[in-house]
Amino acid sequence: MSAHREHMRRALELAQMQHARTGKNPSVGCVILDRDARRLSEAATGDGGRPHAEQLALAGLPVGAAAGGTAYVTLEPCRERSTEEAACSQRLIEAGIAKVVIATHDPHPQGNGGIDRLKAAGIQVQIGLMKAEADALYRDFFASIGTD
């Protein structure tokens, strides 16, 4: 198994562990590597849907630790939040992440557009790694917002 698939598989495992524990929010998994491809942090969406996976994965890292690194995320990082908190796409930008590997798009109006924000900030984005597995995990979430 390639290293990319291994990291995304771990992100999907994290998301699966929180499945059905995140309320209306999807359970997302996030794995963060440093610039030398060493695993720095990992997290899944918190109980009840907050905090988001990216927020949790970045929270425990020293400032600058993720700069130049890669984030593996099972669902497109959100473009905006329903709270006053920073969106996950913005948090990844501020952390200095150089590349984000995403399993599948988020069709939710607040999630969709996170990829565009990342790209506009000069972050390399790869979409579709293990998409079928992620889409299966998010089947109910997609159906709940009318995009199944």
N, C-alpha and C positions, 0 to 999 in steps of 0.2 A: 504494500500500500504506500502511495506517495505521501510525503510529509504533509502536503496540502490537504489531502483527504483525511489523514490522521487527525489534524487539528480541527477540521470541520466535523469529523465524526465525534470528536470530544465535545464540541459546541452543541451538536445535536443531542448527545447523551445528557448534557446539562439541562437543555431545554426539556427533554423528555422527563427528567426527574421532577420538574416543576409543573408538568402538564396537569391541567385541571385544578391548579392551586393559585391561579393568577386572576381570578375573576373574569371580567370581560376582556382583559388584555391577553395577548398571546404570550406564551412562555418562550422566551428567547434565550439562547445560549451564546456566550461570547468568550473567546480565548484570545489573549493578547500576548504577542511575542515581542522581544526586543529586536534591535537592528541586527543582532547576530542569530536570530531565529531560536532563541531560548525562551521557553514559556515563562512569562512573568506573572500572569494572573488569569483567572477564569471566574465566571459567574453565570448565574441564570436569573431571570426576572424574579423578584421577591414575591412572597405570599401576598395575594390580593392585587398583584399587578404592579407594585412599586416597591423599591426602586427598579428601574430598568436594568437589564443585564450589563450593558455597556457602562452605565453609571457605577454599578457595583464593582465591575472588573477594574475600572480606572481608580476608584476611590482609595484603594489600599496601596497604590503605587506612589513612590516619591516623585515629586515634580521633575519632569524631564525623563523619567525612566522609559517611557514608551516612545519617545521621540525617535523617528526613523523606523519604527517597528511596524508590525502587521497585526490587524485585528481580524479574526474570523467570527462572523456573526450569522446566525441562522435566518434572520429576517432583516430586511433593509432598516438601517438605523433611522429613527424617527426624525422628521423635519421640524416638528414642533411638538410641544407638550400641552396637555390640557391644564397643567399647573403653570406656575411662574418659573419653574425650573428650566435650565438649559436643555435643549434637545440633545439626543444622543449623537446625532451627526455633528453638532457643534462641539460637544465634549471631545469627540475623537479628533477633530480639527485642532482644538486647543491643546490636546495632549501631544500633538506633533506626529501622530500616526502617519506613515508614508503610504500604506496600502491597506485597503479593506476588502476582504474576500467575503462575499455575501451569497448565501444559498438561494434565496428567493426574494422577489419584490414584495413590498408591503402595499396593498391596495387601499389601505385605510387613508382617509383624507389627511390625517395628521402625520401619518408615517410616510406616505408617498412624497417623494421629493428630497428625501435624505440623500439619495445617491447623487442627485444633481448638485446639492450643496457640497458634498465631499469632492466631486469632480471640479467644481468651481474654485475650490480651495487648493487645487493642484494635487489632490490625493489620487493615487492609482486605485481604480475600483475594478474588481473582477466579480461578475455575477453568474450564478448558475451552478456552482460546485455543489453537488449532492442535492440539486433542486427537487428531484422526485421525492426524496426522503423528507425534505422540509415541507413540501406541499402536502404530503400525507399528514404530517404533524399538525399543520395549520388548516386542514380541511374544514373543521368546525368554525374556526375564526373567520376564514374567508366566507363561509356560508352566512355567518351572523351579520356580515356587512354587505351581503348581496353580491359577492364576487366569485362564488364557487364555480 
